[in-house]
């Protein structure tokens, strides 16, 4: 981090105004805004990778994680010159392309970063994501459920990377070769989801309404639309432990970790030791499974 001068920091040639640096954003974890900005700078090479050139929605907590919050889609005014924006469906989104913008958002108490699933100016998805959403706040079976889905994907010849949502769920990311459509991803997702619910009926459901899930884990394959968002890899979350959405190895998932184990206080050390696990899986073709689904249609 650059040194503070009269309420501003100078970073990458830009001046970012900092207000209320001693404000506690995560009281239980003891993390102030100043400390949060330091952690964001530490996370930036990884978080920016998955937000760059995408439409960004943030969740802001001006009074800290226990205060009122709101979703920020439209870029607030006035904007610093270094903040880029892009229009999509009559919304002027922030495009999180650089560290000054990230720290500016951090100063606004933007705690969660949810990028679009496609790039600005494109209509095709960047990756395939499966969202496993528990019906209860603390689901002890979530990692076991993720393992089952990972095994199903592996049986189809598909490599994947699990990540904690940082809240209660797990997302499974499948890097894909460019050219697959959102419709095709939903089709494949439905196929995998139905197989999972048939093989593990006590674990999974595809019922969207929580009241109809009977306590099961929702296998969400419907997220893939233009303009939809999911929590970015390495985004902080508004949870008491200051948890961070963190990619894991499948071996780690099998040890049943709790999402709170990966947080702002230790994520920097983990990234130094392990690097970005998402970069270890190369984009892969889904052509074979798409052909199979088409032949069954």
Residue pairs with C-beta under 8 A, 6 or more apart in sequence:
1 9
1 11
1 37
1 38
1 41
2 9
2 10
2 11
3 9
4 18
4 21
7 17
7 18
7 19
8 15
8 16
8 17
8 18
9 15
9 16
9 18
9 37
9 103
10 16
11 41
11 99
11 100
11 103
12 98
12 99
12 100
14 80
14 81
14 82
14 100
16 80
16 100
16 103
16 104
16 107
17 104
17 107
18 33
18 34
18 37
18 107
19 107
20 33
21 32
21 33
21 34
21 37
22 32
22 33
22 34
23 32
23 33
23 64
23 109
24 30
24 31
24 32
24 64
25 31
25 32
25 33
25 36
25 61
25 64
25 65
25 109
25 111
26 36
26 64
26 65
26 240
26 242
26 264
27 64
27 65
27 66
28 240
28 241
29 240
29 241
29 242
29 263
29 264
29 265
31 39
31 242
31 264
31 265
33 106
33 107
33 109
36 106
36 111
36 236
36 264
37 103
37 106
37 107
39 236
39 264
39 267
39 268
40 47
40 102
40 103
40 106
40 236
41 99
41 102
41 103
42 267
42 268
42 271
43 234
43 236
43 244
43 267
43 268
43 271
44 99
44 102
46 233
46 234
46 271
46 276
47 102
47 113
47 232
47 233
47 234
47 235
48 96
48 97
48 98
48 99
48 102
49 233
49 276
50 115
50 232
50 233
50 234
50 278
51 96
51 97
51 113
51 115
51 232
52 95
52 96
52 97
53 95
53 97
53 119
53 120
54 95
54 96
54 115
54 116
54 117
54 118
54 119
54 120
54 126
55 86
55 88
55 91
55 93
55 95
55 115
55 116
55 120
55 227
55 229
56 93
56 94
56 95
56 96
56 113
56 114
56 115
56 116
57 71
57 72
57 73
57 93
57 114
57 115
57 229
58 71
58 72
58 94
58 105
58 110
58 111
58 112
58 113
58 114
59 69
59 70
59 71
59 72
59 110
59 111
59 112
59 114
59 238
60 69
60 70
60 71
60 72
60 108
60 109
60 110
60 111
61 67
61 68
61 69
61 109
61 111
61 238
62 68
62 108
62 109
63 109
64 109
65 111
65 238
65 239
65 240
69 238
72 94
72 110
73 91
73 93
74 91
74 92
74 93
75 83
75 85
75 92
75 93
75 94
76 108
79 85
80 100
80 101
80 104
82 98
82 100
82 101
82 104
83 94
83 100
83 101
83 104
84 94
84 95
84 97
84 101
85 92
85 93
85 94
85 95
86 92
86 93
86 95
86 120
86 121
87 93
88 116
88 120
88 227
89 227
93 116
94 101
94 105
95 120
96 102
96 105
96 113
96 115
105 113
111 236
111 237
111 238
112 231
112 235
112 236
112 237
112 238
113 231
113 232
113 235
113 236
114 229
114 230
114 231
114 232
114 235
115 229
115 232
116 226
116 227
116 228
116 229
117 125
117 126
117 127
117 129
117 182
117 223
117 224
117 225
117 226
117 228
117 229
117 230
118 124
118 125
118 126
118 182
118 226
119 126
123 182
123 226
124 178
124 179
124 180
124 181
124 182
125 176
125 180
125 181
125 182
125 185
125 224
127 173
127 174
127 175
127 176
128 173
128 174
128 176
128 180
128 185
128 188
128 189
128 224
128 286
129 171
129 172
129 173
129 174
129 223
129 224
129 230
130 149
130 171
130 172
130 174
130 189
130 192
130 193
130 219
130 220
130 221
131 165
131 169
131 171
131 218
131 220
131 223
131 230
132 142
132 145
132 146
132 149
132 169
132 170
132 171
132 172
132 217
132 218
132 219
132 220
133 168
133 169
133 217
133 218
133 220
134 142
134 168
134 169
134 217
134 218
135 210
135 213
135 214
135 215
135 216
135 217
135 218
136 168
136 215
137 168
138 168
139 145
139 168
139 217
140 256
141 203
141 217
142 168
142 169
142 170
142 217
143 170
143 253
143 254
143 256
143 257
144 203
144 256
145 170
145 200
145 203
145 204
145 217
146 162
146 170
146 172
146 253
147 250
147 253
147 254
148 196
148 199
148 200
148 203
149 172
149 192
149 196
149 219
150 160
150 162
150 172
150 250
150 253
152 192
152 195
152 196
152 199
153 159
153 160
153 172
153 174
153 192
154 160
156 192
156 289
157 288
158 174
158 284
158 286
158 289
159 174
159 175
159 281
159 284
160 172
160 173
160 174
160 281
161 172
161 173
161 174
161 175
161 247
161 248
161 277
161 278
161 280
161 281
162 170
162 171
162 172
162 173
162 247
162 248
162 250
162 253
163 170
163 171
163 172
163 173
163 233
163 245
163 246
163 247
163 248
163 278
164 170
164 243
164 244
164 245
164 246
164 248
164 257
164 259
164 262
165 171
165 231
165 237
165 245
165 259
166 231
166 235
166 236
166 237
166 239
166 243
166 244
166 245
166 246
166 259
166 262
167 231
167 237
167 239
167 243
167 259
168 259
170 253
171 230
171 231
171 245
173 233
173 247
173 278
174 281
174 284
175 278
175 281
175 282
175 283
175 284
176 283
176 284
176 285
176 286
177 283
177 284
177 285
177 286
178 283
180 286
180 290
182 224
182 225
182 226
184 286
184 290
185 224
186 221
186 222
186 224
187 290
187 293
188 286
188 289
188 290
188 293
189 221
189 222
189 224
190 206
190 221
191 289
191 293
192 219
192 221
193 204
193 206
193 219
193 221
194 206
196 203
196 204
196 219
197 204
197 205
197 206
197 219
202 216
203 216
203 217
204 216
204 217
204 218
204 219
205 212
205 213
205 214
205 216
205 217
205 218
205 219
206 218
206 219
206 221
207 213
207 216
207 218
208 218
208 222
210 218
223 230
231 237
231 245
232 245
233 245
233 246
233 247
233 276
233 278
234 244
234 245
234 246
234 267
235 244
235 245
236 242
236 243
236 244
236 264
237 243
237 244
237 245
239 259
239 260
240 260
241 260
241 263
242 263
242 264
242 265
243 259
243 260
243 262
243 263
244 262
244 263
244 264
244 267
246 259
246 262
246 267
246 270
247 276
247 277
247 278
248 257
248 262
248 277
249 277
262 270
